[in-house]
């Protein structure tokens, strides 16, 4: 039986093809690429396009933490009176989702946080 020539093996990194919206690139391409600077939303630890997870035991203030974070990013100021939020005129749109707390409790907590800013 005649031996066949092996088919050319495709190198996905060289092809830089898209798969389900993801682009495959080589390490060299990654190292050469220049990315736009992302703004700090909470200096120095939360930047545009990042997400964070908050976890702790019940009743220790996770909801207050998240609400203060959302209000700081949306309206500027300082987060927990410790970290600088967006600068003057740089407020961001924020979607705050709470699947457990009644709206009147969220309202009371937001008012308390705003009074302290």
N, CA and C of each residue as an Amber inpcrd file, in Angstrom:
protein
   351
   0.8100000  -1.1790000   0.0000000   0.0000000   0.0000000   0.0000000
   0.8500000   1.2360000   0.0000000   0.4300000   2.1730000  -0.7710000
   1.2760000   3.3730000  -0.8730000   1.1360000   4.2470000   0.3830000
   2.2600000   4.7760000   0.7870000   2.2590000   5.6600000   1.9520000
   1.8350000   7.0560000   1.5250000   0.9530000   7.6510000   2.2900000
   0.4840000   8.9960000   1.9640000   1.3170000  10.0240000   2.7120000
   1.4230000  11.1790000   2.0920000   2.0810000  12.2980000   2.7640000
   1.1900000  12.7610000   3.9150000   1.7830000  13.0780000   5.0690000
   0.9510000  13.5710000   6.1730000   0.3390000  14.9210000   5.8200000
  -0.9020000  15.1000000   6.2760000  -1.5430000  16.3870000   6.0410000
  -0.8600000  17.4360000   6.9030000  -0.8480000  18.6410000   6.3870000
  -0.2220000  19.7240000   7.1340000  -1.0100000  19.9660000   8.4250000
  -0.2850000  20.0090000   9.5090000  -0.9210000  20.2700000  10.8000000
  -1.1400000  21.7640000  10.9500000  -2.3510000  22.1070000  11.2830000
  -2.6760000  23.5180000  11.4750000  -2.1750000  23.9650000  12.8400000
  -1.6090000  25.1510000  12.8860000  -1.1780000  25.7560000  14.1380000
  -2.1770000  26.8450000  14.4910000  -3.0540000  26.6190000  15.4860000
  -4.0840000  27.6160000  15.7940000  -3.4980000  28.9590000  16.1830000
  -2.3320000  28.9600000  16.8280000  -1.7350000  30.2380000  17.2090000
  -1.3030000  31.0130000  15.9730000  -0.7610000  30.3150000  14.9940000
  -0.3270000  30.9940000  13.7760000  -1.5180000  31.4890000  12.9700000
  -2.5880000  30.7200000  12.9710000  -3.7780000  31.1220000  12.2180000
  -4.5430000  32.2470000  12.9000000  -4.4010000  32.3810000  14.2060000
  -5.1310000  33.3800000  14.9970000  -6.6040000  33.3800000  14.6190000
  -7.1830000  32.2060000  14.5820000  -8.5920000  32.0890000  14.1960000
  -9.4980000  32.3360000  15.3950000 -10.7410000  32.5730000  15.1050000
 -11.7170000  32.8040000  16.1740000 -12.4790000  31.5230000  16.4500000
 -12.7200000  31.2680000  17.7000000 -13.4990000  30.1240000  18.1250000
 -14.4760000  30.6220000  19.1750000 -15.7450000  30.6240000  18.8430000
 -16.7940000  31.0930000  19.7640000 -16.4760000  32.4770000  20.2970000
 -16.0030000  33.3560000  19.4270000 -15.7390000  34.7320000  19.8250000
 -14.3910000  34.9500000  20.4900000 -13.6060000  33.8870000  20.6660000
 -12.2890000  34.0340000  21.2820000 -11.2280000  33.9540000  20.1970000
 -10.2450000  34.8030000  20.2960000  -9.1660000  34.8040000  19.3200000
  -7.9440000  34.1290000  19.9330000  -7.3690000  33.1970000  19.2230000
  -6.1800000  32.4980000  19.6800000  -4.9690000  33.2580000  19.1680000
  -4.0620000  33.6400000  20.0830000  -2.8430000  34.3370000  19.6760000
  -1.6480000  33.6650000  20.3330000  -0.4950000  33.8890000  19.7660000
   0.7290000  33.3040000  20.3180000   1.2330000  34.1650000  21.4750000
   2.1610000  33.6260000  22.2420000   2.7570000  34.3810000  23.3370000
   3.4640000  35.6190000  22.7980000   4.1510000  35.4650000  21.6750000
   4.8360000  36.6090000  21.0720000   3.8740000  37.7290000  20.7130000
   2.7190000  37.3620000  20.1300000   1.7090000  38.3730000  19.7940000
   1.1780000  39.0490000  21.0520000   0.9730000  38.2660000  22.1060000
   0.4820000  38.8330000  23.3630000   1.4860000  39.8270000  23.9350000
   2.7620000  39.4490000  23.9340000   3.7880000  40.3250000  24.4940000
   3.9840000  41.5890000  23.6660000   3.7390000  41.5190000  22.3590000
   3.9050000  42.6850000  21.4850000   2.6960000  43.6140000  21.4810000
   1.5610000  43.1210000  21.9130000   0.3200000  43.9000000  21.8270000
   0.3070000  45.0310000  22.8460000  -0.1600000  46.1960000  22.4100000
  -0.3410000  47.3250000  23.3180000  -1.8190000  47.4280000  23.6550000
  -2.1130000  47.4720000  24.9350000  -3.4910000  47.5500000  25.4000000
  -3.7820000  48.9610000  25.8890000  -5.0190000  49.4300000  25.6800000
  -5.3670000  50.7540000  26.2100000  -5.3680000  50.7170000  27.7370000
  -4.9720000  51.8310000  28.3300000  -4.9810000  51.9330000  29.7880000
  -6.4210000  51.8930000  30.2840000  -6.6580000  51.1340000  31.3380000
  -7.9850000  51.0830000  31.9500000  -8.0030000  52.0220000  33.1480000
  -9.1020000  52.7360000  33.2950000  -9.2200000  53.6840000  34.4010000
  -9.4480000  52.9420000  35.7110000  -8.9170000  53.5190000  36.7660000
  -9.1890000  52.9960000  38.1050000 -10.5580000  53.4860000  38.5480000
 -11.3910000  52.5800000  38.9750000 -12.6810000  52.9490000  39.5430000
 -12.5350000  53.1630000  41.0420000 -11.7750000  52.3130000  41.6820000
 -11.4030000  52.4740000  43.0820000  -9.8860000  52.2990000  43.1290000
  -9.1930000  53.3900000  43.3420000  -7.7340000  53.3720000  43.3470000
  -7.2340000  52.7260000  44.6380000  -6.3730000  51.7390000  44.6210000
  -5.6430000  51.1990000  43.4900000  -6.1240000  49.8260000  43.0350000
  -7.2470000  49.3170000  43.5310000  -7.5020000  47.8890000  43.3280000
  -8.6390000  47.5020000  42.4090000  -9.4480000  48.4190000  41.9170000
 -10.5330000  48.0280000  41.0080000 -10.4790000  48.9110000  39.7750000
 -10.2330000  48.2760000  38.6150000 -10.1360000  49.0220000  37.3650000
 -11.2930000  48.6800000  36.4380000 -11.4850000  49.5390000  35.4720000
 -12.5250000  49.3550000  34.4580000 -12.4070000  47.9600000  33.8530000
 -13.5490000  47.2610000  33.7440000 -13.5790000  45.9420000  33.1200000
 -13.2880000  44.7940000  34.0670000 -12.9510000  45.0880000  35.3150000
 -12.6730000  44.0280000  36.2780000 -13.9190000  43.7200000  37.1020000
 -13.9150000  42.5750000  37.7060000 -14.9820000  42.2270000  38.6400000
 -14.3230000  41.7190000  39.9170000 -15.0960000  41.7010000  40.9670000
 -14.5890000  41.2240000  42.2510000 -15.6860000  40.4160000  42.9250000
 -15.2830000  39.5090000  43.7780000 -16.2510000  38.7110000  44.5180000
 -16.0940000  39.0300000  45.9990000 -17.2140000  39.2390000  46.6580000
 -17.2140000  39.5300000  48.0870000 -17.8370000  38.3330000  48.7940000
 -17.1220000  37.7810000  49.7380000 -17.6820000  36.6570000  50.4900000
 -17.2630000  36.7810000  51.9530000 -18.1410000  36.4200000  52.8220000
 -17.8850000  36.4420000  54.2680000 -19.0730000  35.7970000  54.9630000
 -18.9510000  35.6450000  56.2500000 -20.0390000  35.0750000  57.0460000
 -21.2490000  36.0080000  57.0120000 -22.4390000  35.4770000  57.2690000
 -23.6320000  36.3290000  57.2990000 -23.5220000  37.4090000  58.3820000
 -24.0640000  38.5820000  58.0540000 -24.1720000  39.6430000  59.0470000
 -22.9260000  40.4590000  59.3190000 -21.9070000  40.3410000  58.4700000
 -20.6770000  41.1000000  58.7300000 -20.5470000  42.3600000  57.8750000
 -21.5040000  42.6140000  56.9740000 -21.4850000  43.8620000  56.2190000
 -21.2030000  43.7520000  54.7340000 -21.3980000  42.5810000  54.1520000
 -21.1600000  42.4310000  52.7080000 -22.0540000  43.3610000  51.8960000
 -23.3250000  43.4540000  52.2720000 -24.2530000  44.3070000  51.5190000
 -23.8740000  45.7760000  51.6400000 -23.4830000  46.2160000  52.8340000
 -23.0280000  47.6000000  53.0060000 -21.7670000  47.8580000  52.1910000
 -20.8590000  46.9010000  52.2060000 -19.6270000  46.9980000  51.4270000
 -19.9560000  47.1760000  49.9470000 -20.8060000  46.2940000  49.4130000
 -21.1540000  46.3340000  47.9850000 -21.9140000  47.6040000  47.6310000
 -22.8000000  48.0410000  48.4990000 -23.5750000  49.2500000  48.2340000
 -22.6790000  50.4840000  48.2720000 -21.7640000  50.5580000  49.2260000
 -20.8270000  51.6820000  49.2710000 -19.9370000  51.6800000  48.0350000
 -19.5060000  50.5100000  47.6080000 -18.7000000  50.4030000  46.3910000
 -19.4800000  50.9210000  45.1880000 -20.7230000  50.4840000  45.0400000
 -21.5550000  50.9210000  43.9140000 -21.7920000  52.4270000  43.9500000
 -22.0960000  52.9690000  45.1230000 -22.3550000  54.4070000  45.2390000
 -21.0970000  55.2300000  44.9700000 -19.9460000  54.7410000  45.3840000
 -18.6910000  55.4520000  45.1300000 -18.3730000  55.4750000  43.6450000
 -18.5030000  54.3370000  42.9770000 -18.2170000  54.2800000  41.5360000
 -19.2180000  55.1420000  40.7700000 -20.4680000  55.1460000  41.2080000
 -21.5060000  55.9160000  40.5140000 -21.4060000  57.4130000  40.7750000
 -20.9210000  57.7990000  41.9530000 -20.9610000  59.2170000  42.2940000
 -19.6590000  59.8300000  42.7470000 -18.5760000  59.0700000  42.7400000
 -17.2950000  59.6120000  43.1720000 -17.1510000  59.5850000  44.6840000
 -16.0990000  60.2130000  45.1530000 -15.8310000  60.2340000  46.5900000
 -14.8500000  59.1500000  46.9870000 -14.9250000  58.7780000  48.2530000
 -14.0190000  57.7590000  48.7840000 -14.8160000  56.5200000  49.1730000
 -14.2460000  55.3650000  48.8950000 -14.8690000  54.0900000  49.2380000
 -14.4280000  53.7010000  50.6420000 -15.3880000  53.4940000  51.5320000
 -15.1310000  53.1690000  52.9380000 -14.2190000  54.2030000  53.5970000
 -14.2850000  55.4390000  53.1040000 -13.4340000  56.5320000  53.5900000
 -11.9530000  56.1650000  53.5580000 -11.5790000  55.2610000  52.6830000
 -10.2060000  54.7620000  52.6250000  -9.6060000  54.9080000  51.2280000
 -10.3240000  54.4400000  50.1940000  -9.7770000  54.4090000  48.8430000
 -10.4980000  55.4070000  47.9550000  -9.7360000  56.0390000  47.0840000
 -10.2670000  57.0690000  46.1960000 -11.0800000  56.4500000  45.0670000
 -12.2690000  57.0110000  44.8440000 -13.1240000  56.5820000  43.7430000
 -12.8160000  57.3800000  42.4890000 -13.6920000  57.3230000  41.4900000
 -13.4760000  58.0830000  40.2600000 -13.3280000  59.5690000  40.5720000
 -12.5620000  60.2490000  39.7340000 -12.3450000  61.6760000  39.9340000
 -13.5970000  62.4920000  39.6630000 -13.4820000  63.7740000  39.9040000
 -14.5870000  64.7060000  39.6960000 -15.0990000  64.5940000  38.2620000
 -16.3970000  64.4130000  38.0980000 -16.9980000  64.3140000  36.7700000
 -16.7840000  62.9860000  36.0750000 -16.2440000  61.9950000  36.7680000
 -15.9760000  60.6880000  36.1560000 -16.8800000  59.5970000  36.7020000
 -18.0770000  59.9320000  37.0900000 -18.9900000  58.9210000  37.6220000
 -19.3340000  57.8930000  36.5440000 -19.5410000  56.6730000  36.9610000
 -19.8440000  55.5690000  36.0580000 -21.2540000  55.0720000  36.3200000
 -21.8430000  54.4620000  35.2980000 -23.1430000  53.8160000  35.4820000
 -22.9180000  52.4960000  36.2070000 -23.7550000  52.2280000  37.1910000
 -23.6170000  51.0310000  38.0170000 -24.9640000  50.3310000  38.0930000
 -24.9460000  49.0280000  37.9530000 -26.1370000  48.2120000  38.1710000
 -25.9320000  47.4720000  39.4850000 -26.7580000  47.7840000  40.4600000
 -26.6790000  47.1300000  41.7670000 -27.8240000  46.1260000  41.8480000
 -27.4950000  44.8640000  42.0430000 -28.5070000  43.8080000  42.1000000
 -28.4250000  43.1490000  43.4720000 -29.5550000  43.1050000  44.1540000
 -29.6300000  42.4280000  45.4470000 -30.8650000  41.5430000  45.4170000
 -30.6750000  40.2620000  45.5260000 -31.7910000  39.3290000  45.4310000
 -32.4000000  38.9460000  46.7600000 -31.9420000  39.5520000  47.8480000
 -32.4230000  39.1550000  49.1710000 -33.0430000  40.2920000  49.9680000
 -32.4470000  41.4710000  49.9030000 -32.8350000  42.5530000  50.8000000
 -34.0360000  43.3370000  50.2770000 -34.9870000  43.6670000  51.1420000
 -36.1240000  44.4980000  50.7270000 -35.6520000  45.9010000  50.3190000
 -36.3840000  46.5160000  49.3960000 -36.0000000  47.8270000  48.8810000
 -35.9080000  48.8920000  49.9660000 -36.7900000  48.8540000  50.9560000
 -36.7180000  49.8870000  51.9950000 -35.4400000  49.7560000  52.8260000
 -34.9210000  48.5460000  52.9950000 -33.6390000  48.3740000  53.6890000
 -32.4840000  48.9000000  52.8380000 -32.5310000  48.6240000  51.5270000
 -31.5000000  49.1550000  50.6300000 -31.5340000  50.6790000  50.6570000
 -32.7440000  51.2460000  50.6290000 -32.8990000  52.6970000  50.6740000
 -32.2860000  53.2690000  51.9540000 -32.5810000  52.6670000  53.0900000
 -32.0550000  53.1520000  54.3700000 -30.5300000  53.0630000  54.4090000
 -29.9880000  51.9860000  53.9060000 -28.5270000  51.8220000  53.9010000
 -27.8660000  52.8100000  52.9450000 -28.4580000  53.0030000  51.7700000
 -27.9000000  53.9630000  50.8120000 -27.9110000  55.3700000  51.4030000
 -28.9960000  55.7340000  52.0760000 -29.0840000  57.0570000  52.7060000
 -28.0220000  57.2020000  53.7940000 -27.8110000  56.1590000  54.5830000
 -26.8020000  56.1880000  55.6370000 -25.4010000  56.3800000  55.0450000
 -25.1180000  55.6610000  53.9680000 -23.8100000  55.7750000  53.3160000
 -23.6340000  57.1760000  52.7460000 -24.6520000  57.6910000  52.0780000
 -24.5650000  59.0280000  51.4790000 -24.3390000  60.0980000  52.5500000
 -24.9610000  59.9620000  53.7020000 -24.7510000  60.9360000  54.7850000
 -23.3030000  60.9180000  55.2600000 -22.6650000  59.7570000  55.2030000
 -21.2870000  59.6280000  55.6720000 -20.2350000  60.0490000  54.6680000
 -20.6300000  60.3130000  53.4370000 -19.6470000  60.6810000  52.3940000
 -19.3500000  62.1550000  52.4200000
